Amino acid sequence: MARYSVDPVCKSKIEEEKAAHSSEHKGKKVYFCSPKCKETFEKNPLQYMAENLRTGA
């Protein structure tokens, strides 16, 4: 069964095994739909991680 994550930048649903872009933040693997979303996240990861905590993503 496929596992999915949500891209913290654009909120796209990402199949983890097929994700071409990922990063690690404080020991947690984060998946992205594009290099642009990954780059945006890496410039300010705390903004997106905090946003996900508030929205429950």
Secondary structure, 3 states (H helix, E strand, C coil): CCCEEECCCCCCEEEHHHCCEEEEECCEEEEECCHHHHHHHHHCHHHHHHHHHHHCC
